[in-house]
């Protein structure tokens, strides 16, 4: 292939939400899709001395979990031909304690920060009446004051009314442009509503994106699991696709989604559909009629991915997955739904190294990594991006092993990924930089880790990490603690290549009583320990305690003051 043609493909296949294929389609298509045989894995057990195995979480399909504090109810009137929506969004928020709230905090994705979003009103309860709320808008966040506060165990409801216009998009539009967009016969709403930020007991609402230019690569949305009820009223001839259990009566669409991270939907007057069942999960593929073969291929690849990831990662806990052709180049995954690359459908050539098929496993895996298990996409985006990118390779090696070298040459190495993984989203220069040096670099790390510890330990670790992270917000400590439970390998060289200051947790030491007790001396002051919150920097922490950044760096032996991460424990030196 000539250099000029390679460059053309680089430009054409720069995706945002899901990475593109960088091939020219020269690989032959297997005549029959190969079956998948689940691998046999040993029962998870601790392999590091003194590191107890955390009791596993058994996901309850569509059930209520104790950490759910928000219930979203959306009433959407969709003007399909006018490409806009009028929305009433009611968020019931339960205070789990121990703090009393005087306000609640929402984050605003890129579309909601734009002129396409028109806020009409925010109302909150004040006793028995509803009043217009006082609120403060600043960049990524919207702070709503709650009259009288919300005591532990109590609840309040914030109701927002707004209009949102979809922006023109095309099969070459890269996210986040077009997240709320339309092209041809499809209109889509991705990251389209004010979302409650996570709440940390004793610390407050997580402030997101303050240090960042807008929009960040990937248009991150940092959310706890929540319950969603979505109603979309539109023309009777329009099909609406979203996650969860659905019903339709003459253009009155209802979706119910429990314990989900986010919700999205797409609509078209021309969607056709096919369905398939895999492992008790009902999969539905929606596509435009001119892309019927692509729609069928997407359904097959999605079913293969579900079978594979149920085995490799753990059981998908819901009963449905919808895959719909979208209006732009990228893909977007939300609770129970994948809005997949419109460009991939238009260009589908029947081959497994096509954009449509090669990138779909990444989008499907985000139902596990990003939806079920989620890290902080602002401060530790590698937790949400590395495994989905590597999932593409798991799919290739399981179903199309002849494409093994193609994956590493065209999907990864051609893009020359480099740099450290533990960077904030704001440290990347833009979407292309993020895709090249975070997602692809993350896939290299996962493959290197797998090579160091072996397949059995690697997949047992992933299953442990999934079970114990499901419906929760995780951080790097959770990742490496789960890893330590399944290997005692020396990973210093690997971690040094991808992180600054990251080490494997050590096993708890065996305590040996001293033969005699030393005479009592002056009491040792109890050190002050600060747990890093999402969005914090050393400068902010130092200011909070009245100390210097240099003092914190020395006290903790930090080699890079920019390498702190949410959940990290920092010793605060005396002022």
C-alpha positions as CSV (number, residue, x, y, z in Angstrom):
1,X,0.0,0.0,0.0
2,X,1.4,3.4,-0.9
3,X,2.1,6.0,1.8
4,X,-0.4,8.4,0.2
5,X,-3.2,5.8,0.4
6,X,-2.2,5.0,3.9
7,X,-2.5,8.7,4.8
8,X,-5.9,8.8,3.2
9,X,-7.1,5.9,5.3
10,X,-5.7,7.5,8.5
11,X,-7.8,10.6,7.8
12,X,-10.9,8.6,6.9
13,X,-10.8,6.2,9.8
14,X,-10.2,8.5,12.8
15,X,-13.0,7.6,15.1
16,X,-14.0,9.2,18.4
17,X,-16.2,7.0,20.5
18,X,-15.1,3.7,18.9
19,X,-11.8,3.3,17.2
20,X,-11.8,2.7,13.4
21,X,-10.3,0.0,11.3
22,X,-7.2,1.1,9.4
23,X,-7.2,-1.6,6.7
24,X,-8.0,-1.7,3.0
25,X,-10.2,-4.7,3.2
26,X,-7.7,-7.0,1.5
27,X,-8.2,-9.9,3.9
28,X,-10.4,-12.7,2.6
29,X,-13.8,-13.2,4.3
30,X,-14.3,-16.6,6.0
31,X,-17.2,-18.4,4.4
32,X,-18.9,-19.4,7.6
33,X,-18.8,-17.5,10.9
34,X,-16.9,-19.9,13.3
35,X,-18.5,-21.0,16.5
36,X,-17.3,-19.9,19.9
37,X,-16.2,-22.5,22.5
38,X,-16.1,-21.1,26.0
39,X,-12.7,-21.6,27.7
40,X,-12.5,-23.4,31.0
41,X,-11.4,-21.2,33.8
42,X,-10.4,-22.3,37.3
43,X,-12.5,-21.1,40.2
44,X,-11.3,-17.7,41.4
45,X,-9.1,-17.9,44.4
46,X,-6.4,-15.7,46.1
47,X,-2.9,-16.4,44.8
48,X,-1.1,-13.7,46.8
49,X,-0.3,-14.6,50.4
50,X,-2.4,-12.6,52.8
51,X,-4.6,-11.0,50.2
52,X,-8.2,-12.1,51.0
53,X,-10.7,-12.6,48.2
54,X,-13.4,-10.1,48.4
55,X,-16.9,-11.7,48.5
56,X,-18.4,-11.7,45.1
57,X,-21.3,-9.6,43.9
58,X,-24.1,-11.5,42.2
59,X,-25.7,-9.0,39.8
60,X,-29.5,-9.0,40.1
61,X,-31.0,-8.5,36.6
62,X,-33.1,-5.3,36.6
63,X,-33.1,-5.2,40.4
64,X,-32.7,-2.4,42.9
65,X,-29.3,-2.1,44.5
66,X,-28.6,-0.2,47.8
67,X,-26.3,2.3,46.2
68,X,-29.0,3.7,43.8
69,X,-29.7,7.2,44.9
70,X,-31.3,8.7,41.7
71,X,-34.4,7.8,39.7
72,X,-34.7,9.7,36.4
73,X,-38.0,10.2,34.6
74,X,-37.9,11.7,31.1
75,X,-40.9,12.8,29.1
76,X,-39.6,13.7,25.6
77,X,-41.7,15.1,22.8
78,X,-39.6,14.4,19.7
79,X,-40.1,16.5,16.5
80,X,-38.6,14.0,14.2
81,X,-38.7,16.1,11.1
82,X,-37.6,19.2,12.9
83,X,-34.8,17.4,14.6
84,X,-35.5,18.7,18.1
85,X,-36.9,17.6,21.4
86,X,-38.8,19.2,24.2
87,X,-37.9,17.5,27.5
88,X,-39.3,17.3,31.0
89,X,-36.7,15.6,33.2
90,X,-37.6,14.8,36.8
91,X,-34.8,13.4,39.0
92,X,-35.8,11.9,42.4
93,X,-32.7,11.9,44.6
94,X,-32.5,9.9,47.8
95,X,-30.0,11.0,50.4
96,X,-28.3,7.9,51.8
97,X,-26.5,9.9,54.6
98,X,-24.7,10.7,56.6
99,X,-24.6,14.3,55.4
100,X,-27.4,16.8,55.0
101,X,-27.5,18.4,51.5
102,X,-28.3,22.0,50.8
103,X,-27.8,21.5,47.0
104,X,-27.4,18.9,44.3
105,X,-24.9,19.0,41.5
106,X,-25.4,18.1,37.8
107,X,-22.8,17.8,35.1
108,X,-23.4,19.1,31.6
109,X,-22.2,17.2,28.6
110,X,-21.1,19.1,25.5
111,X,-24.5,19.3,23.8
112,X,-26.1,20.7,27.0
113,X,-23.4,23.3,27.2
114,X,-24.1,24.5,23.7
115,X,-26.6,27.0,22.2
116,X,-28.7,24.0,21.1
117,X,-29.8,23.6,24.8
118,X,-32.5,26.0,26.0
119,X,-33.3,25.8,29.7
120,X,-36.9,26.8,30.4
121,X,-37.2,26.1,34.1
122,X,-36.0,24.2,37.1
123,X,-38.4,23.6,40.0
124,X,-37.9,22.0,43.4
125,X,-40.2,21.3,46.3
126,X,-40.5,23.7,49.1
127,X,-42.8,22.1,51.6
128,X,-46.0,21.2,49.8
129,X,-45.4,23.5,46.9
130,X,-43.1,23.5,43.9
131,X,-41.0,26.7,43.4
132,X,-38.5,27.9,40.8
133,X,-35.1,26.8,42.0
134,X,-32.1,29.0,42.6
135,X,-29.1,27.6,40.6
136,X,-25.6,28.3,39.6
137,X,-24.2,27.4,36.2
138,X,-20.4,27.1,35.7
139,X,-18.9,25.3,32.7
140,X,-19.5,21.6,33.2
141,X,-21.7,21.9,36.2
142,X,-25.2,23.1,37.3
143,X,-25.7,23.5,41.0
144,X,-29.3,23.5,42.2
145,X,-30.2,24.8,45.6
146,X,-32.6,22.7,47.6
147,X,-34.8,24.8,50.0
148,X,-34.6,23.4,53.6
149,X,-32.0,20.9,52.7
150,X,-32.3,17.1,52.3
151,X,-31.6,15.1,55.5
152,X,-30.2,11.6,55.5
153,X,-32.9,9.1,54.4
154,X,-35.0,11.9,52.9
155,X,-35.6,12.6,49.2
156,X,-36.1,15.5,46.9
157,X,-37.1,15.9,43.3
158,X,-35.5,18.3,40.8
159,X,-37.5,18.9,37.6
160,X,-35.9,20.5,34.6
161,X,-37.7,21.6,31.5
162,X,-35.7,22.3,28.4
163,X,-35.5,22.2,24.6
164,X,-32.7,20.5,22.7
165,X,-32.0,20.8,19.0
166,X,-30.0,18.1,17.1
167,X,-27.1,19.4,15.1
168,X,-26.5,18.3,11.4
169,X,-24.2,15.3,11.1
170,X,-23.0,13.0,8.5
171,X,-21.3,9.6,8.2
172,X,-18.0,11.4,8.5
173,X,-18.9,13.5,11.7
174,X,-16.7,12.6,14.7
175,X,-18.0,12.6,18.2
176,X,-18.6,14.5,20.4
177,X,-20.0,16.6,17.5
178,X,-23.2,14.9,16.5
179,X,-23.8,13.3,19.9
180,X,-27.1,15.1,19.7
181,X,-27.4,15.1,15.9
182,X,-29.2,14.0,12.8
183,X,-28.3,12.8,9.3
184,X,-30.5,11.4,6.5
185,X,-33.2,9.4,8.2
186,X,-31.8,9.1,11.8
187,X,-31.8,11.4,14.8
188,X,-29.8,10.5,17.9
189,X,-29.5,11.7,21.5
190,X,-26.3,10.7,23.2
191,X,-25.1,12.5,26.4
192,X,-28.1,14.7,26.0
193,X,-29.3,15.6,29.6
194,X,-28.0,17.1,32.8
195,X,-26.7,14.1,34.8
196,X,-26.2,14.0,38.6
197,X,-22.6,13.8,39.6
198,X,-21.4,11.1,42.0
199,X,-21.8,11.9,45.7
200,X,-19.1,10.9,48.2
201,X,-20.3,10.7,51.8
202,X,-18.5,13.2,54.0
203,X,-16.9,14.8,51.0
204,X,-19.7,16.1,48.8
205,X,-20.6,16.1,45.2
206,X,-17.8,15.4,42.7
207,X,-16.9,18.5,40.7
208,X,-16.0,17.5,37.2
209,X,-14.2,19.2,34.3
210,X,-13.3,22.5,36.0
211,X,-9.7,22.4,34.8
212,X,-10.7,21.5,31.3
213,X,-11.5,23.1,28.0
214,X,-14.8,22.0,26.6
215,X,-15.5,19.6,25.1
216,X,-13.1,16.9,26.4
217,X,-12.2,14.0,24.2
218,X,-15.0,11.4,24.4
219,X,-17.4,13.9,26.0
220,X,-17.1,12.1,29.4
221,X,-20.1,11.6,31.6
222,X,-19.3,10.6,35.2
223,X,-22.3,9.0,36.8
224,X,-23.4,6.5,39.4
225,X,-25.8,3.7,38.5
226,X,-29.4,4.9,38.5
227,X,-32.9,3.9,37.4
228,X,-34.4,5.4,34.2
229,X,-37.9,5.7,32.8
230,X,-37.9,7.2,29.4
231,X,-41.0,8.2,27.4
232,X,-40.6,9.4,23.9
233,X,-43.7,10.8,22.1
234,X,-43.3,11.1,18.4
235,X,-44.9,10.4,15.0
236,X,-46.6,6.9,14.8
237,X,-44.4,5.9,11.9
238,X,-41.1,6.6,13.8
239,X,-39.2,3.8,15.5
240,X,-37.4,4.8,18.7
241,X,-34.5,2.6,20.0
242,X,-33.1,2.7,23.5
243,X,-32.0,0.4,26.3
244,X,-34.2,-1.7,28.6
245,X,-37.6,-3.1,28.4
246,X,-39.7,-1.3,25.8
247,X,-43.3,-0.8,24.7
248,X,-44.9,1.3,22.0
249,X,-48.5,2.4,21.4
250,X,-49.0,4.6,18.3
251,X,-45.8,6.7,18.7
252,X,-45.8,6.6,22.5
253,X,-42.6,4.8,23.4
254,X,-41.7,3.7,26.9
255,X,-38.4,2.3,28.2
256,X,-37.5,1.1,31.7
257,X,-33.9,0.6,32.7
258,X,-32.7,-0.2,36.2
259,X,-29.2,0.1,37.6
260,X,-27.8,1.7,34.5
261,X,-25.0,4.3,34.1
262,X,-26.5,6.4,31.3
263,X,-29.4,6.4,28.8
264,X,-29.5,7.3,25.1
265,X,-31.8,6.8,22.2
266,X,-32.1,7.0,18.4
267,X,-35.1,7.3,16.1
268,X,-35.9,6.7,12.4
269,X,-38.9,6.4,10.3
270,X,-37.1,3.9,8.2
271,X,-35.5,1.5,10.7
272,X,-35.8,-2.2,9.9
273,X,-35.0,-4.8,12.5
274,X,-33.8,-8.3,13.1
275,X,-33.6,-10.2,16.4
276,X,-31.5,-13.0,17.8
277,X,-31.2,-14.7,21.2
278,X,-27.8,-15.4,22.8
279,X,-27.4,-16.9,26.2
280,X,-30.9,-15.9,27.2
281,X,-30.3,-12.3,26.1
282,X,-32.5,-10.9,23.3
283,X,-30.5,-8.9,20.8
284,X,-32.2,-6.6,18.3
285,X,-30.5,-4.9,15.3
286,X,-31.9,-1.8,13.8
287,X,-30.7,-0.5,10.4
288,X,-31.8,1.4,7.3
289,X,-33.2,-0.7,4.5
290,X,-30.3,0.0,2.1
291,X,-27.9,-1.4,4.8
292,X,-29.8,-4.7,5.4
293,X,-26.6,-6.9,5.0
294,X,-24.7,-4.7,7.4
295,X,-27.6,-4.9,9.9
296,X,-27.5,-8.7,9.8
297,X,-23.7,-8.7,10.2
298,X,-23.9,-6.3,13.1
299,X,-26.4,-8.7,14.8
300,X,-24.2,-11.7,14.3
301,X,-21.0,-9.9,15.6
302,X,-22.9,-8.5,18.6
303,X,-24.2,-12.0,19.5
304,X,-20.7,-13.5,19.1
305,X,-19.3,-10.7,21.3
306,X,-21.9,-11.3,24.0
307,X,-21.1,-15.0,24.1
308,X,-17.4,-14.2,24.3
309,X,-17.6,-11.5,27.0
310,X,-20.1,-13.5,29.1
311,X,-17.4,-16.1,29.3
312,X,-14.3,-13.9,29.6
313,X,-15.7,-11.1,31.8
314,X,-18.8,-12.4,33.5
315,X,-22.5,-12.6,32.9
316,X,-24.3,-9.6,31.4
317,X,-27.1,-9.1,33.9
318,X,-29.9,-7.7,31.7
319,X,-32.3,-9.4,29.3
320,X,-32.0,-7.2,26.2
321,X,-29.4,-5.4,24.0
322,X,-30.3,-3.1,21.1
323,X,-27.8,-2.3,18.3
324,X,-28.9,0.6,16.0
325,X,-27.3,2.2,13.0
326,X,-26.4,5.8,14.0
327,X,-26.0,9.1,12.2
328,X,-22.2,9.6,12.4
329,X,-18.8,8.0,12.2
330,X,-18.3,7.0,15.8
331,X,-20.2,4.6,18.1
332,X,-21.8,5.3,21.4
333,X,-22.8,2.8,24.2
334,X,-25.3,3.6,26.9
335,X,-27.4,1.4,29.2
336,X,-28.6,-1.6,27.1
337,X,-28.1,0.1,23.7
338,X,-25.3,0.5,21.2
339,X,-25.6,3.2,18.6
340,X,-23.1,1.9,16.1
341,X,-21.0,3.7,13.4
342,X,-23.2,4.9,10.5
343,X,-20.1,5.0,8.3
344,X,-19.5,1.3,9.0
345,X,-23.0,0.4,7.8
346,X,-22.6,2.5,4.6
347,X,-19.2,1.0,3.8
348,X,-19.7,-2.6,4.8
349,X,-18.0,-5.0,2.4
350,X,-18.9,-8.3,4.0
351,X,-15.5,-8.7,5.6
352,X,-14.6,-9.1,9.3
353,X,-11.9,-6.5,9.1
354,X,-14.4,-3.9,8.0
355,X,-15.2,-0.9,10.2
356,X,-18.6,-2.3,11.0
357,X,-17.5,-5.6,12.4
358,X,-14.0,-4.9,13.7
359,X,-15.1,-2.1,16.0
360,X,-18.4,-3.5,17.2
361,X,-16.8,-5.7,19.9
362,X,-15.3,-2.6,21.5
363,X,-18.8,-1.0,21.6
364,X,-20.4,-4.1,23.0
365,X,-17.7,-4.5,25.7
366,X,-18.5,-1.0,26.9
367,X,-21.7,-2.5,28.4
368,X,-19.3,-4.3,30.8
369,X,-16.5,-1.7,31.0
370,X,-18.0,1.8,31.3
371,X,-21.6,0.9,31.9
372,X,-21.6,-1.9,34.5
373,X,-18.1,-1.0,35.9
374,X,-17.0,2.6,35.6
375,X,-14.0,4.6,36.6
376,X,-13.7,8.4,36.6
377,X,-13.5,9.4,32.9
378,X,-12.0,12.8,33.8
379,X,-9.1,11.7,36.1
380,X,-8.5,8.1,35.2
381,X,-10.0,7.5,31.8
382,X,-7.7,4.5,31.1
383,X,-9.9,2.4,33.3
384,X,-12.8,2.9,30.9
385,X,-10.9,2.8,27.7
386,X,-8.2,0.1,27.8
387,X,-10.3,-3.0,28.2
388,X,-12.9,-2.0,25.5
389,X,-10.0,-1.5,23.0
390,X,-8.5,-4.8,23.9
391,X,-11.9,-6.5,23.6
392,X,-11.5,-6.0,19.8
393,X,-8.5,-8.3,20.0
394,X,-10.2,-10.9,22.1
395,X,-12.9,-11.0,19.4
396,X,-10.4,-11.4,16.6
397,X,-8.3,-14.1,18.3
398,X,-11.5,-16.1,19.2
399,X,-13.4,-15.9,15.8
400,X,-10.9,-14.7,13.2
401,X,-7.4,-15.8,14.4
402,X,-6.0,-15.4,10.8
403,X,-6.4,-11.6,11.4
404,X,-4.2,-11.6,14.6
405,X,-1.3,-9.8,12.9
406,X,-3.7,-7.5,11.0
407,X,-5.1,-6.3,14.4
408,X,-1.7,-5.4,15.8
409,X,-0.3,-3.9,12.6
410,X,-3.4,-1.9,11.5
411,X,-5.5,-1.3,14.6
412,X,-2.6,-0.6,17.0
413,X,1.0,-0.3,15.9
414,X,0.4,1.7,12.8
415,X,-0.9,4.6,15.0
416,X,2.3,4.5,17.1
417,X,0.7,4.8,20.5
418,X,3.1,6.0,23.2
419,X,3.1,7.7,26.6
420,X,1.7,7.0,30.0
421,X,-1.7,5.6,30.7
422,X,-2.4,7.4,34.0
423,X,-3.2,10.8,32.5
424,X,-6.3,12.9,32.9
425,X,-8.6,13.4,29.9
426,X,-7.6,17.1,29.9
427,X,-4.0,16.1,29.3
428,X,-4.7,14.8,25.8
429,X,-4.5,17.3,23.0
430,X,-7.8,16.3,21.4
431,X,-9.8,13.4,20.3
432,X,-7.1,12.0,17.9
433,X,-4.5,12.2,20.6
434,X,-6.8,10.5,23.0
435,X,-7.6,7.7,20.6
436,X,-4.0,7.0,19.6
437,X,-2.3,7.3,23.0
438,X,-4.9,6.2,25.5
439,X,-7.1,3.5,23.9
440,X,-4.4,1.9,21.8
441,X,-1.8,2.3,24.5
442,X,-4.3,0.7,26.9
443,X,-4.7,-2.3,24.6
444,X,-0.9,-2.7,24.6
445,X,-0.9,-2.6,28.4
446,X,-3.6,-5.2,28.7
447,X,-1.9,-7.5,26.2
448,X,1.4,-7.1,28.0
449,X,-0.2,-7.8,31.4
450,X,-1.8,-10.9,30.0
451,X,1.5,-12.1,28.7
452,X,3.2,-11.6,32.1
453,X,0.6,-13.4,34.2
454,X,-0.9,-16.0,31.8
455,X,-4.4,-16.5,30.5
456,X,-5.9,-18.2,33.5
457,X,-4.8,-15.6,35.9
458,X,-5.7,-12.7,33.5
459,X,-9.2,-13.8,32.9
460,X,-9.8,-14.8,36.5
461,X,-8.7,-11.3,37.4
462,X,-11.1,-9.7,34.9
463,X,-14.0,-11.7,36.3
464,X,-13.1,-10.7,39.8
465,X,-12.7,-7.0,38.8
466,X,-16.1,-7.2,37.1
467,X,-18.0,-8.9,39.9
468,X,-16.7,-6.6,42.5
469,X,-16.9,-3.4,40.4
470,X,-20.4,-4.0,39.0
471,X,-22.7,-1.0,39.5
472,X,-19.9,0.8,41.3
473,X,-17.3,3.5,40.6
474,X,-13.9,2.0,40.6
475,X,-10.4,3.4,40.7
476,X,-6.8,2.3,40.0
477,X,-6.5,0.8,43.5
478,X,-9.5,-1.4,42.9
479,X,-8.0,-2.6,39.6
480,X,-4.6,-3.5,41.0
481,X,-6.1,-5.0,44.2
482,X,-8.1,-7.4,42.1
483,X,-5.1,-8.1,40.0
484,X,-3.0,-8.9,43.1
485,X,-5.6,-11.5,44.2
486,X,-4.7,-13.5,41.1
487,X,-1.0,-13.1,40.7
488,X,2.2,-12.7,42.7
489,X,4.2,-12.0,39.5
490,X,6.8,-9.2,39.6
491,X,5.2,-6.6,37.3
492,X,7.5,-3.7,38.2
493,X,9.0,-3.4,34.6
494,X,5.5,-3.4,33.0
495,X,4.0,-0.9,35.4
496,X,7.1,1.4,35.0
497,X,6.5,1.4,31.2
498,X,2.9,2.6,31.5
499,X,2.6,4.5,34.8
500,X,4.5,6.8,37.1
501,X,4.7,5.6,40.7
502,X,2.2,2.7,40.3
503,X,3.2,-0.4,42.2
504,X,1.4,-3.6,42.9
505,X,-0.3,-3.9,46.3
506,X,1.8,-6.0,48.8
507,X,0.4,-8.8,50.9
508,X,-0.4,-8.0,54.5
509,X,2.7,-8.7,56.6
510,X,2.7,-11.4,59.3
511,X,2.8,-9.8,62.7
512,X,5.5,-11.1,65.1
513,X,5.1,-9.9,68.7
514,X,8.1,-8.2,70.2
515,X,9.7,-10.1,73.1
516,X,9.6,-7.1,75.4
517,X,7.7,-3.9,75.3
518,X,9.8,-0.7,74.8
519,X,9.4,2.0,77.5
520,X,6.7,4.5,76.6
521,X,8.0,7.6,74.9
522,X,6.3,10.8,73.8
523,X,3.1,10.2,71.8
524,X,3.6,10.0,68.1
525,X,1.3,12.4,66.3
526,X,-1.3,10.7,64.1
527,X,-0.5,11.5,60.5
528,X,-3.1,13.3,58.5
529,X,-4.1,11.3,55.5
530,X,-6.1,12.8,52.6
531,X,-8.0,10.6,50.1
532,X,-7.8,12.1,46.7
533,X,-11.1,13.0,45.2
534,X,-11.9,13.1,41.5
535,X,-10.9,16.4,39.9
536,X,-8.4,17.4,42.7
537,X,-4.9,18.5,42.1
538,X,-1.9,18.8,44.5
539,X,-2.3,22.6,44.4
540,X,-5.9,22.4,45.6
541,X,-5.0,19.8,48.3
542,X,-2.0,21.8,49.5
543,X,-4.2,25.0,49.8
544,X,-6.8,23.1,51.8
545,X,-4.3,22.0,54.5
546,X,-2.2,25.1,54.4
547,X,1.0,23.3,53.3
548,X,3.1,23.4,50.2
549,X,3.0,21.2,47.1
550,X,6.6,20.4,47.6
551,X,5.9,19.2,51.2
552,X,3.3,16.7,50.0
553,X,5.6,15.5,47.2
554,X,8.4,14.8,49.7
555,X,6.1,13.2,52.3
556,X,4.8,10.7,49.8
557,X,7.9,10.2,47.6
558,X,6.0,11.3,44.5
559,X,8.2,11.4,41.4
560,X,5.6,13.3,39.4
561,X,3.2,15.8,41.2
562,X,0.7,15.4,38.3
563,X,0.4,11.7,38.7
564,X,-2.1,11.5,41.6
565,X,-5.3,9.7,41.1
566,X,-8.8,9.5,42.7
567,X,-8.8,7.2,45.7
568,X,-5.1,7.6,46.4
569,X,-4.0,8.1,50.0
570,X,-1.7,11.1,50.6
571,X,0.1,11.9,53.8
572,X,-0.2,15.6,54.6
573,X,2.9,17.0,56.3
574,X,2.6,19.4,59.3
575,X,2.2,23.0,58.2
